[in-house]
Amino acid sequence: MTNYPNLDRLLFKYKLLLASGSPRRVQILGRHGISFRQFIPDIDENNIANMAPYQLTVKLAKMKALAVKALITDEEIALGCDTIVILNDEVLSKPASPENAIEMLTSLSGNMHTVCSAIALLNAQGKIVSGYEFTDVYFKKTTKFQIEEYVASGEPLDKAGAYGIQELGGFLVDRIDGNIDNVIGLPMTLLDKLAGEIF
């Protein structure tokens, strides 16, 4: 039992196929005792027309779920997820290099940014439901040395916005307004809501 009623009802009948390579999402599902199998979808995230950030993250979550449609059985639901960081209407994706990570973290320092995570659930019959959630994250003012030392750890290089709130990067954060699971990449309240819609 996860204490999320719609999700518990879903998991009584189905198993999840996680269409994501994110170890953070794996950890969140594991923390709630949710069994699943995992497949990392191969999708091109770069050739997507300009759209609002929340529309982009929903589109990507759907693409990831649909990429594994041929793999899911009648007893499974595919779970696609995407997370983006938005600063002053600009989307910050994963840094391309350590120098790019330093640039991102310098721009985030002392400022508020928004994290948007989207989820898509897909069943074997092709029904798909999706949604998104926002969390505002307020960064402390950090020094150039602190940023460079953090980037040297290697942690920021595979994360949207170049930080992990639940790992070493937690020192950057002053406070959040919203759900921390959303910042990590899998908002459980949203997952529970969508679990009630996929039946």
Backbone as JSON Lines, residues from 0, in Angstrom:
{"i":0,"aa":"M","n":[0.84,-1.2,0.0],"ca":[0.0,0.0,0.0],"c":[0.88,1.25,0.0]}
{"i":1,"aa":"T","n":[0.52,2.21,-0.84],"ca":[1.32,3.42,-0.97],"c":[0.73,4.63,-0.25]}
{"i":2,"aa":"N","n":[-0.5,4.5,0.26],"ca":[-1.24,5.63,0.83],"c":[-1.72,6.62,-0.23]}
{"i":3,"aa":"Y","n":[-1.65,6.21,-1.49],"ca":[-2.26,6.96,-2.59],"c":[-3.37,6.07,-3.13]}
{"i":4,"aa":"P","n":[-4.64,6.39,-2.82],"ca":[-5.73,5.43,-3.07],"c":[-5.92,5.03,-4.52]}
{"i":5,"aa":"N","n":[-5.87,6.0,-5.44],"ca":[-6.04,5.65,-6.86],"c":[-4.89,4.78,-7.36]}
{"i":6,"aa":"L","n":[-3.69,5.13,-6.92],"ca":[-2.51,4.37,-7.32],"c":[-2.56,2.95,-6.76]}
{"i":7,"aa":"D","n":[-2.98,2.82,-5.51],"ca":[-3.1,1.49,-4.91],"c":[-4.1,0.63,-5.69]}
{"i":8,"aa":"R","n":[-5.2,1.24,-6.1],"ca":[-6.22,0.52,-6.87],"c":[-5.65,0.08,-8.23]}
{"i":9,"aa":"L","n":[-4.87,0.97,-8.84],"ca":[-4.25,0.64,-10.13],"c":[-3.25,-0.5,-9.97]}
{"i":10,"aa":"L","n":[-2.42,-0.41,-8.92],"ca":[-1.36,-1.4,-8.73],"c":[-1.9,-2.75,-8.29]}
{"i":11,"aa":"F","n":[-3.16,-2.79,-7.85],"ca":[-3.79,-4.06,-7.51],"c":[-4.04,-4.88,-8.78]}
{"i":12,"aa":"K","n":[-4.25,-4.19,-9.91],"ca":[-4.55,-4.86,-11.17],"c":[-3.37,-4.88,-12.14]}
{"i":13,"aa":"Y","n":[-2.51,-3.87,-12.06],"ca":[-1.46,-3.7,-13.08],"c":[-0.08,-3.53,-12.45]}
{"i":14,"aa":"K","n":[0.93,-3.84,-13.25],"ca":[2.3,-3.48,-12.91],"c":[2.7,-2.28,-13.78]}
{"i":15,"aa":"L","n":[3.74,-1.58,-13.36],"ca":[4.21,-0.43,-14.11],"c":[5.42,-0.8,-14.97]}
{"i":16,"aa":"L","n":[5.46,-0.2,-16.16],"ca":[6.66,-0.22,-16.99],"c":[7.17,1.22,-17.02]}
{"i":17,"aa":"L","n":[8.26,1.47,-16.33],"ca":[8.82,2.82,-16.24],"c":[9.62,3.11,-17.5]}
{"i":18,"aa":"A","n":[9.15,4.09,-18.27],"ca":[9.83,4.48,-19.51],"c":[10.76,5.66,-19.21]}
{"i":19,"aa":"S","n":[11.8,5.37,-18.46],"ca":[12.73,6.42,-18.02],"c":[14.02,5.78,-17.54]}
{"i":20,"aa":"G","n":[15.12,6.47,-17.76],"ca":[16.4,6.01,-17.23],"c":[16.81,6.71,-15.96]}
{"i":21,"aa":"S","n":[15.92,7.54,-15.41],"ca":[16.27,8.35,-14.25],"c":[16.4,7.52,-12.97]}
{"i":22,"aa":"P","n":[17.58,7.52,-12.35],"ca":[17.71,6.81,-11.07],"c":[16.89,7.46,-9.96]}
{"i":23,"aa":"R","n":[16.59,8.77,-10.09],"ca":[15.76,9.43,-9.09],"c":[14.33,8.89,-9.11]}
{"i":24,"aa":"R","n":[13.81,8.65,-10.3],"ca":[12.45,8.1,-10.39],"c":[12.41,6.67,-9.88]}
{"i":25,"aa":"V","n":[13.46,5.92,-10.17],"ca":[13.58,4.56,-9.64],"c":[13.55,4.59,-8.12]}
{"i":26,"aa":"Q","n":[14.27,5.54,-7.53],"ca":[14.33,5.64,-6.07],"c":[12.98,5.99,-5.47]}
{"i":27,"aa":"I","n":[12.25,6.92,-6.11],"ca":[10.94,7.32,-5.59],"c":[9.98,6.13,-5.62]}
{"i":28,"aa":"L","n":[9.93,5.41,-6.74],"ca":[9.05,4.24,-6.81],"c":[9.45,3.19,-5.78]}
{"i":29,"aa":"G","n":[10.74,2.97,-5.64],"ca":[11.23,2.0,-4.65],"c":[10.88,2.4,-3.23]}
{"i":30,"aa":"R","n":[10.98,3.7,-2.96],"ca":[10.66,4.2,-1.62],"c":[9.21,3.92,-1.24]}
{"i":31,"aa":"H","n":[8.34,3.9,-2.24],"ca":[6.92,3.64,-1.98],"c":[6.56,2.16,-2.14]}
{"i":32,"aa":"G","n":[7.59,1.32,-2.33],"ca":[7.35,-0.11,-2.43],"c":[6.64,-0.54,-3.7]}
{"i":33,"aa":"I","n":[6.79,0.25,-4.77],"ca":[6.11,-0.04,-6.03],"c":[7.0,-0.9,-6.92]}
{"i":34,"aa":"S","n":[6.51,-2.08,-7.31],"ca":[7.29,-2.94,-8.2],"c":[7.06,-2.49,-9.64]}
{"i":35,"aa":"F","n":[8.09,-2.59,-10.45],"ca":[8.0,-2.15,-11.84],"c":[9.15,-2.77,-12.61]}
{"i":36,"aa":"R","n":[9.02,-2.76,-13.93],"ca":[10.19,-3.02,-14.76],"c":[10.5,-1.75,-15.52]}
{"i":37,"aa":"Q","n":[11.71,-1.65,-16.03],"ca":[12.2,-0.39,-16.58],"c":[12.71,-0.59,-18.0]}
{"i":38,"aa":"F","n":[12.38,0.36,-18.85],"ca":[12.95,0.39,-20.2],"c":[13.26,1.84,-20.52]}
{"i":39,"aa":"I","n":[14.46,2.11,-21.03],"ca":[14.86,3.47,-21.33],"c":[14.52,3.76,-22.79]}
{"i":40,"aa":"P","n":[13.55,4.64,-23.05],"ca":[13.14,4.89,-24.43],"c":[14.17,5.73,-25.17]}
{"i":41,"aa":"D","n":[14.25,5.51,-26.47],"ca":[15.17,6.27,-27.31],"c":[14.34,7.27,-28.12]}
{"i":42,"aa":"I","n":[14.24,8.49,-27.62],"ca":[13.48,9.52,-28.33],"c":[14.37,10.73,-28.55]}
{"i":43,"aa":"D","n":[14.06,11.49,-29.59],"ca":[14.8,12.71,-29.9],"c":[14.09,13.88,-29.23]}
{"i":44,"aa":"E","n":[14.71,14.43,-28.2],"ca":[14.09,15.53,-27.46],"c":[14.42,16.89,-28.06]}
{"i":45,"aa":"N","n":[15.23,16.92,-29.1],"ca":[15.72,18.2,-29.61],"c":[14.88,18.79,-30.74]}
{"i":46,"aa":"N","n":[14.27,17.91,-31.54],"ca":[13.53,18.41,-32.71],"c":[12.04,18.57,-32.41]}
{"i":47,"aa":"I","n":[11.75,19.39,-31.41],"ca":[10.37,19.64,-31.02],"c":[10.08,21.13,-31.21]}
{"i":48,"aa":"A","n":[8.97,21.42,-31.89],"ca":[8.62,22.81,-32.18],"c":[8.49,23.61,-30.89]}
{"i":49,"aa":"N","n":[8.72,24.91,-31.01],"ca":[8.59,25.8,-29.85],"c":[7.18,25.7,-29.28]}
{"i":50,"aa":"M","n":[7.11,25.54,-27.98],"ca":[5.83,25.48,-27.29],"c":[6.05,25.93,-25.85]}
{"i":51,"aa":"A","n":[4.97,26.19,-25.14],"ca":[5.09,26.59,-23.74],"c":[5.78,25.48,-22.96]}
{"i":52,"aa":"P","n":[6.55,25.85,-21.9],"ca":[7.3,24.83,-21.16],"c":[6.45,23.67,-20.66]}
{"i":53,"aa":"Y","n":[5.25,23.96,-20.13],"ca":[4.43,22.86,-19.61],"c":[3.96,21.96,-20.75]}
{"i":54,"aa":"Q","n":[3.7,22.55,-21.92],"ca":[3.3,21.74,-23.07],"c":[4.45,20.86,-23.54]}
{"i":55,"aa":"L","n":[5.66,21.42,-23.48],"ca":[6.85,20.66,-23.88],"c":[7.05,19.45,-22.98]}
{"i":56,"aa":"T","n":[6.96,19.63,-21.69],"ca":[7.23,18.52,-20.78],"c":[6.13,17.46,-20.87]}
{"i":57,"aa":"V","n":[4.88,17.86,-21.09],"ca":[3.8,16.89,-21.31],"c":[4.04,16.12,-22.61]}
{"i":58,"aa":"K","n":[4.43,16.83,-23.66],"ca":[4.72,16.18,-24.95],"c":[5.81,15.13,-24.8]}
{"i":59,"aa":"L","n":[6.88,15.48,-24.08],"ca":[7.99,14.55,-23.9],"c":[7.58,13.34,-23.05]}
{"i":60,"aa":"A","n":[6.79,13.57,-22.01],"ca":[6.32,12.45,-21.18],"c":[5.47,11.48,-22.02]}
{"i":61,"aa":"K","n":[4.61,12.04,-22.87],"ca":[3.79,11.2,-23.74],"c":[4.65,10.43,-24.74]}
{"i":62,"aa":"M","n":[5.65,11.11,-25.32],"ca":[6.53,10.45,-26.28],"c":[7.25,9.27,-25.65]}
{"i":63,"aa":"K","n":[7.67,9.43,-24.4],"ca":[8.38,8.35,-23.71],"c":[7.45,7.17,-23.44]}
{"i":64,"aa":"A","n":[6.22,7.46,-23.01],"ca":[5.27,6.37,-22.78],"c":[4.94,5.65,-24.09]}
{"i":65,"aa":"L","n":[4.69,6.4,-25.14],"ca":[4.33,5.8,-26.43],"c":[5.48,5.02,-27.04]}
{"i":66,"aa":"A","n":[6.72,5.41,-26.7],"ca":[7.89,4.71,-27.24],"c":[7.98,3.27,-26.74]}
{"i":67,"aa":"V","n":[7.31,2.96,-25.62],"ca":[7.37,1.59,-25.09],"c":[6.03,0.85,-25.26]}
{"i":68,"aa":"K","n":[5.12,1.42,-26.05],"ca":[3.79,0.82,-26.19],"c":[3.84,-0.64,-26.64]}
{"i":69,"aa":"A","n":[4.75,-0.94,-27.56],"ca":[4.84,-2.32,-28.08],"c":[5.32,-3.31,-27.02]}
{"i":70,"aa":"L","n":[5.88,-2.81,-25.94],"ca":[6.44,-3.68,-24.9],"c":[5.47,-4.01,-23.78]}
{"i":71,"aa":"I","n":[4.42,-3.2,-23.62],"ca":[3.56,-3.4,-22.47],"c":[2.54,-4.51,-22.73]}
{"i":72,"aa":"T","n":[2.28,-5.27,-21.69],"ca":[1.29,-6.34,-21.76],"c":[-0.06,-5.81,-21.28]}
{"i":73,"aa":"D","n":[-1.08,-6.64,-21.36],"ca":[-2.4,-6.25,-20.88],"c":[-2.41,-6.01,-19.38]}
{"i":74,"aa":"E","n":[-1.42,-6.54,-18.7],"ca":[-1.34,-6.39,-17.24],"c":[-0.4,-5.26,-16.83]}
{"i":75,"aa":"E","n":[-0.02,-4.4,-17.78],"ca":[0.93,-3.33,-17.47],"c":[0.42,-1.96,-17.91]}
{"i":76,"aa":"I","n":[0.94,-0.95,-17.25],"ca":[0.72,0.45,-17.61],"c":[2.1,1.08,-17.79]}
{"i":77,"aa":"A","n":[2.29,1.77,-18.92],"ca":[3.55,2.48,-19.15],"c":[3.51,3.83,-18.44]}
{"i":78,"aa":"L","n":[4.62,4.18,-17.82],"ca":[4.76,5.44,-17.11],"c":[5.87,6.26,-17.75]}
{"i":79,"aa":"G","n":[5.5,7.33,-18.44],"ca":[6.46,8.25,-19.03],"c":[6.54,9.52,-18.19]}
{"i":80,"aa":"C","n":[7.74,10.06,-18.04],"ca":[7.93,11.24,-17.2],"c":[8.91,12.19,-17.87]}
{"i":81,"aa":"D","n":[8.76,13.47,-17.57],"ca":[9.76,14.45,-18.0],"c":[9.77,15.6,-17.01]}
{"i":82,"aa":"T","n":[10.95,16.17,-16.81],"ca":[11.11,17.29,-15.88],"c":[11.96,18.37,-16.54]}
{"i":83,"aa":"I","n":[11.5,19.62,-16.44],"ca":[12.29,20.74,-16.95],"c":[12.4,21.82,-15.88]}
{"i":84,"aa":"V","n":[13.43,22.63,-16.01],"ca":[13.67,23.77,-15.12],"c":[13.48,25.04,-15.94]}
{"i":85,"aa":"I","n":[12.72,25.98,-15.4],"ca":[12.4,27.21,-16.13],"c":[12.89,28.41,-15.32]}
{"i":86,"aa":"L","n":[13.74,29.22,-15.94],"ca":[14.24,30.45,-15.32],"c":[13.98,31.6,-16.28]}
{"i":87,"aa":"N","n":[13.16,32.57,-15.82],"ca":[12.83,33.73,-16.66],"c":[12.35,33.31,-18.05]}
{"i":88,"aa":"D","n":[11.44,32.34,-18.06],"ca":[10.81,31.83,-19.3],"c":[11.77,31.06,-20.2]}
{"i":89,"aa":"E","n":[12.98,30.79,-19.73],"ca":[13.94,29.99,-20.5],"c":[14.03,28.6,-19.89]}
{"i":90,"aa":"V","n":[13.98,27.58,-20.75],"ca":[14.08,26.2,-20.28],"c":[15.55,25.82,-20.14]}
{"i":91,"aa":"L","n":[15.93,25.36,-18.94],"ca":[17.28,24.88,-18.68],"c":[17.24,23.36,-18.7]}
{"i":92,"aa":"S","n":[17.85,22.76,-19.7],"ca":[17.88,21.3,-19.79],"c":[19.14,20.78,-19.1]}
{"i":93,"aa":"K","n":[19.54,19.58,-19.42],"ca":[20.77,19.04,-18.83],"c":[21.97,19.8,-19.41]}
{"i":94,"aa":"P","n":[22.96,20.12,-18.59],"ca":[24.11,20.87,-19.11],"c":[24.91,20.06,-20.12]}
{"i":95,"aa":"A","n":[25.43,20.77,-21.12],"ca":[26.19,20.11,-22.18],"c":[27.64,19.86,-21.77]}
{"i":96,"aa":"S","n":[28.09,20.56,-20.72],"ca":[29.49,20.47,-20.29],"c":[29.6,21.01,-18.87]}
{"i":97,"aa":"P","n":[30.72,20.77,-18.18],"ca":[30.91,21.38,-16.86],"c":[30.83,22.91,-16.91]}
{"i":98,"aa":"E","n":[31.34,23.5,-17.96],"ca":[31.28,24.97,-18.09],"c":[29.83,25.44,-18.21]}
{"i":99,"aa":"N","n":[29.04,24.69,-18.95],"ca":[27.62,25.01,-19.1],"c":[26.9,24.86,-17.77]}
{"i":100,"aa":"A","n":[27.27,23.85,-16.98],"ca":[26.67,23.66,-15.65],"c":[26.99,24.85,-14.75]}
{"i":101,"aa":"I","n":[28.22,25.33,-14.81],"ca":[28.62,26.5,-14.01],"c":[27.79,27.72,-14.42]}
{"i":102,"aa":"E","n":[27.59,27.91,-15.72],"ca":[26.78,29.02,-16.21],"c":[25.35,28.93,-15.67]}
{"i":103,"aa":"M","n":[24.76,27.74,-15.76],"ca":[23.39,27.55,-15.28],"c":[23.27,27.85,-13.79]}
{"i":104,"aa":"L","n":[24.17,27.27,-13.0],"ca":[24.08,27.44,-11.55],"c":[24.36,28.88,-11.14]}
{"i":105,"aa":"T","n":[25.21,29.57,-11.87],"ca":[25.47,30.99,-11.61],"c":[24.21,31.81,-11.87]}
{"i":106,"aa":"S","n":[23.48,31.48,-12.94],"ca":[22.25,32.21,-13.24],"c":[21.14,31.89,-12.25]}
{"i":107,"aa":"L","n":[21.14,30.68,-11.7],"ca":[20.12,30.28,-10.72],"c":[20.4,30.85,-9.33]}
{"i":108,"aa":"S","n":[21.67,31.13,-9.03],"ca":[22.07,31.58,-7.7],"c":[21.32,32.84,-7.27]}
{"i":109,"aa":"G","n":[20.68,32.77,-6.09],"ca":[19.97,33.91,-5.54],"c":[18.62,34.18,-6.18]}
{"i":110,"aa":"N","n":[18.19,33.33,-7.08],"ca":[16.94,33.56,-7.81],"c":[15.93,32.44,-7.58]}
{"i":111,"aa":"M","n":[14.69,32.74,-7.96],"ca":[13.64,31.72,-7.95],"c":[13.48,31.16,-9.36]}
{"i":112,"aa":"H","n":[13.35,29.82,-9.46],"ca":[13.03,29.22,-10.74],"c":[11.88,28.23,-10.52]}
{"i":113,"aa":"T","n":[11.32,27.75,-11.6],"ca":[10.18,26.84,-11.53],"c":[10.56,25.5,-12.15]}
{"i":114,"aa":"V","n":[10.2,24.43,-11.45],"ca":[10.38,23.09,-11.98],"c":[9.01,22.57,-12.41]}
{"i":115,"aa":"C","n":[8.96,22.08,-13.64],"ca":[7.73,21.48,-14.15],"c":[8.0,20.02,-14.47]}
{"i":116,"aa":"S","n":[7.24,19.13,-13.83],"ca":[7.32,17.7,-14.15],"c":[5.99,17.26,-14.75]}
{"i":117,"aa":"A","n":[6.07,16.42,-15.76],"ca":[4.87,15.86,-16.39],"c":[4.91,14.35,-16.33]}
{"i":118,"aa":"I","n":[3.74,13.77,-16.28],"ca":[3.58,12.31,-16.26],"c":[2.57,11.93,-17.34]}
{"i":119,"aa":"A","n":[2.84,10.81,-18.02],"ca":[1.86,10.21,-18.93],"c":[1.73,8.74,-18.59]}
{"i":120,"aa":"L","n":[0.5,8.27,-18.49],"ca":[0.21,6.85,-18.29],"c":[-0.47,6.31,-19.54]}
{"i":121,"aa":"L","n":[-0.02,5.15,-20.0],"ca":[-0.53,4.54,-21.23],"c":[-0.85,3.08,-20.98]}
{"i":122,"aa":"N","n":[-2.05,2.63,-21.39],"ca":[-2.36,1.21,-21.25],"c":[-2.19,0.48,-22.58]}
{"i":123,"aa":"A","n":[-2.33,-0.83,-22.56],"ca":[-2.08,-1.65,-23.76],"c":[-3.08,-1.39,-24.86]}
{"i":124,"aa":"Q","n":[-4.24,-0.84,-24.52],"ca":[-5.26,-0.52,-25.52],"c":[-5.04,0.84,-26.17]}
{"i":125,"aa":"G","n":[-4.03,1.58,-25.71],"ca":[-3.69,2.87,-26.32],"c":[-4.27,4.08,-25.62]}
{"i":126,"aa":"K","n":[-5.01,3.87,-24.53],"ca":[-5.52,5.02,-23.79],"c":[-4.36,5.7,-23.06]}
{"i":127,"aa":"I","n":[-4.28,7.02,-23.16],"ca":[-3.21,7.75,-22.51],"c":[-3.8,8.93,-21.74]}
{"i":128,"aa":"V","n":[-3.31,9.13,-20.53],"ca":[-3.7,10.28,-19.71],"c":[-2.42,10.98,-19.27]}
{"i":129,"aa":"S","n":[-2.48,12.29,-19.12],"ca":[-1.27,13.03,-18.79],"c":[-1.6,14.27,-17.98]}
{"i":130,"aa":"G","n":[-0.59,14.81,-17.35],"ca":[-0.74,16.04,-16.58],"c":[0.62,16.57,-16.17]}
{"i":131,"aa":"Y","n":[0.62,17.73,-15.55],"ca":[1.88,18.35,-15.13],"c":[1.7,19.07,-13.8]}
{"i":132,"aa":"E","n":[2.82,19.35,-13.17],"ca":[2.81,20.03,-11.87],"c":[3.99,20.99,-11.8]}
{"i":133,"aa":"F","n":[3.76,22.14,-11.14],"ca":[4.82,23.14,-10.96],"c":[5.26,23.21,-9.51]}
{"i":134,"aa":"T","n":[6.55,23.46,-9.29],"ca":[7.09,23.78,-7.97],"c":[8.07,24.94,-8.14]}
{"i":135,"aa":"D","n":[7.93,25.96,-7.3],"ca":[8.88,27.08,-7.3],"c":[10.02,26.77,-6.34]}
{"i":136,"aa":"V","n":[11.24,26.96,-6.81],"ca":[12.44,26.67,-6.02],"c":[13.25,27.95,-5.87]}
{"i":137,"aa":"Y","n":[13.59,28.28,-4.62],"ca":[14.34,29.5,-4.32],"c":[15.77,29.1,-3.95]}
{"i":138,"aa":"F","n":[16.74,29.6,-4.72],"ca":[18.15,29.3,-4.47],"c":[18.77,30.34,-3.55]}
{"i":139,"aa":"K","n":[19.68,29.87,-2.7],"ca":[20.52,30.78,-1.93],"c":[21.51,31.46,-2.88]}
{"i":140,"aa":"K","n":[22.08,32.55,-2.41],"ca":[23.19,33.17,-3.15],"c":[24.44,32.36,-2.85]}
{"i":141,"aa":"T","n":[25.07,31.84,-3.9],"ca":[26.24,30.98,-3.72],"c":[27.47,31.61,-4.37]}
{"i":142,"aa":"T","n":[28.63,31.21,-3.89],"ca":[29.88,31.76,-4.41],"c":[30.34,30.99,-5.63]}
{"i":143,"aa":"K","n":[31.23,31.61,-6.38],"ca":[31.82,30.97,-7.56],"c":[32.54,29.68,-7.13]}
{"i":144,"aa":"F","n":[33.25,29.72,-6.0],"ca":[33.97,28.55,-5.52],"c":[33.0,27.41,-5.19]}
{"i":145,"aa":"Q","n":[31.88,27.73,-4.51],"ca":[30.9,26.69,-4.16],"c":[30.34,26.02,-5.41]}
{"i":146,"aa":"I","n":[30.03,26.83,-6.41],"ca":[29.48,26.3,-7.66],"c":[30.5,25.41,-8.37]}
{"i":147,"aa":"E","n":[31.73,25.89,-8.47],"ca":[32.78,25.12,-9.17],"c":[33.06,23.81,-8.44]}
{"i":148,"aa":"E","n":[33.05,23.86,-7.1],"ca":[33.3,22.65,-6.31],"c":[32.17,21.64,-6.52]}
{"i":149,"aa":"Y","n":[30.94,22.12,-6.56],"ca":[29.8,21.24,-6.78],"c":[29.84,20.62,-8.18]}
{"i":150,"aa":"V","n":[30.15,21.42,-9.2],"ca":[30.23,20.91,-10.56],"c":[31.35,19.87,-10.67]}
{"i":151,"aa":"A","n":[32.44,20.09,-9.94],"ca":[33.56,19.14,-9.97],"c":[33.17,17.77,-9.42]}
{"i":152,"aa":"S","n":[32.11,17.71,-8.61],"ca":[31.64,16.43,-8.08],"c":[31.03,15.56,-9.18]}
{"i":153,"aa":"G","n":[30.66,16.18,-10.3],"ca":[30.05,15.45,-11.41],"c":[28.54,15.31,-11.31]}
{"i":154,"aa":"E","n":[27.98,15.59,-10.14],"ca":[26.55,15.38,-9.94],"c":[25.66,16.19,-10.89]}
{"i":155,"aa":"P","n":[25.99,17.44,-11.19],"ca":[25.06,18.25,-11.99],"c":[24.93,17.85,-13.45]}
{"i":156,"aa":"L","n":[25.83,17.03,-13.96],"ca":[25.94,16.87,-15.4],"c":[24.81,16.08,-16.05]}
{"i":157,"aa":"D","n":[24.05,15.3,-15.28],"ca":[22.94,14.55,-15.89],"c":[21.59,15.0,-15.38]}
{"i":158,"aa":"K","n":[21.54,16.25,-14.9],"ca":[20.3,16.73,-14.29],"c":[19.82,18.03,-14.94]}
{"i":159,"aa":"A","n":[18.52,18.12,-15.2],"ca":[17.94,19.36,-15.71],"c":[18.21,20.48,-14.71]}
{"i":160,"aa":"G","n":[18.71,21.6,-15.21],"ca":[19.02,22.72,-14.32],"c":[20.33,22.56,-13.6]}
{"i":161,"aa":"A","n":[21.01,21.44,-13.79],"ca":[22.37,21.19,-13.26],"c":[22.43,21.03,-11.74]}
{"i":162,"aa":"Y","n":[21.35,20.51,-11.13],"ca":[21.44,20.23,-9.69],"c":[20.48,19.12,-9.29]}
{"i":163,"aa":"G","n":[20.81,18.45,-8.18],"ca":[19.94,17.44,-7.61],"c":[19.56,17.86,-6.2]}
{"i":164,"aa":"I","n":[18.3,18.22,-5.99],"ca":[17.86,18.76,-4.71],"c":[17.98,17.75,-3.58]}
{"i":165,"aa":"Q","n":[17.86,16.45,-3.91],"ca":[17.85,15.41,-2.89],"c":[19.26,14.86,-2.65]}
{"i":166,"aa":"E","n":[20.25,15.4,-3.34],"ca":[21.62,14.9,-3.21],"c":[22.51,16.05,-2.74]}
{"i":167,"aa":"L","n":[23.74,16.11,-3.24],"ca":[24.67,17.15,-2.8],"c":[24.14,18.55,-3.09]}
{"i":168,"aa":"G","n":[23.36,18.68,-4.15],"ca":[22.85,19.99,-4.55],"c":[21.84,20.59,-3.6]}
{"i":169,"aa":"G","n":[21.45,19.87,-2.57],"ca":[20.5,20.43,-1.6],"c":[21.0,21.7,-0.94]}
{"i":170,"aa":"F","n":[22.32,21.88,-0.85],"ca":[22.87,23.08,-0.18],"c":[22.54,24.36,-0.95]}
{"i":171,"aa":"L","n":[22.2,24.23,-2.23],"ca":[21.9,25.4,-3.06],"c":[20.53,26.0,-2.74]}
{"i":172,"aa":"V","n":[19.65,25.18,-2.17],"ca":[18.23,25.54,-2.06],"c":[17.92,26.19,-0.72]}
{"i":173,"aa":"D","n":[17.28,27.33,-0.79],"ca":[16.8,28.02,0.42],"c":[15.45,27.45,0.85]}
{"i":174,"aa":"R","n":[14.5,27.39,-0.11],"ca":[13.18,26.84,0.2],"c":[12.47,26.51,-1.11]}
{"i":175,"aa":"I","n":[11.39,25.74,-0.99],"ca":[10.57,25.45,-2.15],"c":[9.12,25.75,-1.83]}
{"i":176,"aa":"D","n":[8.35,26.04,-2.87],"ca":[6.91,26.24,-2.73],"c":[6.24,25.21,-3.62]}
{"i":177,"aa":"G","n":[5.9,24.08,-3.02],"ca":[5.31,22.98,-3.78],"c":[5.85,21.65,-3.32]}
{"i":178,"aa":"N","n":[5.75,20.67,-4.18],"ca":[6.04,19.28,-3.85],"c":[7.49,18.93,-4.22]}
{"i":179,"aa":"I","n":[8.26,18.43,-3.26],"ca":[9.66,18.1,-3.54],"c":[9.78,16.92,-4.51]}
{"i":180,"aa":"D","n":[8.84,15.97,-4.48],"ca":[8.89,14.86,-5.44],"c":[8.79,15.37,-6.88]}
{"i":181,"aa":"N","n":[8.11,16.5,-7.05],"ca":[8.01,17.11,-8.37],"c":[9.38,17.6,-8.84]}
{"i":182,"aa":"V","n":[10.15,18.17,-7.92],"ca":[11.49,18.67,-8.25],"c":[12.41,17.48,-8.57]}
{"i":183,"aa":"I","n":[12.27,16.4,-7.83],"ca":[13.09,15.21,-8.08],"c":[12.72,14.56,-9.4]}
{"i":184,"aa":"G","n":[11.44,14.68,-9.8],"ca":[11.08,14.19,-11.12],"c":[9.9,13.26,-11.21]}
{"i":185,"aa":"L","n":[9.23,12.97,-10.08],"ca":[8.06,12.09,-10.13],"c":[7.04,12.53,-9.06]}
{"i":186,"aa":"P","n":[6.18,13.49,-9.4],"ca":[5.2,13.98,-8.43],"c":[4.14,12.92,-8.12]}
{"i":187,"aa":"M","n":[4.17,12.42,-6.9],"ca":[3.3,11.3,-6.54],"c":[1.82,11.69,-6.48]}
{"i":188,"aa":"T","n":[1.52,12.92,-6.07],"ca":[0.11,13.33,-6.03],"c":[-0.46,13.37,-7.45]}
{"i":189,"aa":"L","n":[0.33,13.81,-8.4],"ca":[-0.11,13.82,-9.8],"c":[-0.25,12.4,-10.31]}
{"i":190,"aa":"L","n":[0.7,11.53,-9.98],"ca":[0.61,10.13,-10.39],"c":[-0.67,9.49,-9.86]}
{"i":191,"aa":"D","n":[-1.0,9.79,-8.61],"ca":[-2.23,9.25,-8.01],"c":[-3.46,9.75,-8.76]}
{"i":192,"aa":"K","n":[-3.48,11.04,-9.1],"ca":[-4.63,11.6,-9.83],"c":[-4.79,10.92,-11.19]}
{"i":193,"aa":"L","n":[-3.69,10.76,-11.92],"ca":[-3.77,10.15,-13.24],"c":[-4.1,8.66,-13.16]}
{"i":194,"aa":"A","n":[-3.66,8.01,-12.07],"ca":[-4.01,6.59,-11.87],"c":[-5.52,6.41,-11.8]}
{"i":195,"aa":"G","n":[-6.21,7.42,-11.29],"ca":[-7.67,7.35,-11.22],"c":[-8.35,7.6,-12.55]}
{"i":196,"aa":"E","n":[-7.6,8.07,-13.54],"ca":[-8.17,8.42,-14.85],"c":[-7.89,7.38,-15.93]}
{"i":197,"aa":"I","n":[-6.96,6.47,-15.69],"ca":[-6.53,5.55,-16.75],"c":[-7.48,4.36,-16.89]}
{"i":198,"aa":"F","n":[-8.3,4.08,-15.86],"ca":[-9.22,2.95,-15.95],"c":[-10.27,3.17,-17.01]}
